Amino acid sequence: MENALALVVGSVAGGFARWIFSGRIGRMVGGGFPWGTFVVNLSACFLIGLFDSLAEIRFALSPAARILLMTGFCGAYSTFSTLILETAKLLQSGQPGLALVNFFGSGLAGIALFWFGAALGRV
């Protein structure tokens, strides 16, 4: 139950943080480029790297804290950070080919599937 509550709290906090932070940056900088999303994605990468080090190297995060911060908060704040974490783990484990497939495959397949879904929605 503790892990489920940690996930819910982290997810709600991450969702609100994304909504607030992305919107404020977008209004401050203006249109033409999705700066809010860009900054959220990069800040999420920093945060998930920090939390991962605290959890795995310094053992400073309990399993519930890891669920709250990494799965809940970062997951709701930006799934891009999870893509980067998993790609970095593949690189660290000596699997650069799989890391490239994960990173570029997610991006390219994601765009292709977005277009497919959009086209299907228009039919």
Secondary structure, 3 states (H helix, E strand, C coil): CHHHHHHHHHHHHHHHHHHHHHHHHHHHHCCCCCHHHHHHHHHHHHHHHHHHHHHHCCCCCCHHHHHHHHHHHHHHHCCHHHHHHHHHHHHHCCCHHHHHHHHHHHHHHHHHHHHHHHHHHHC
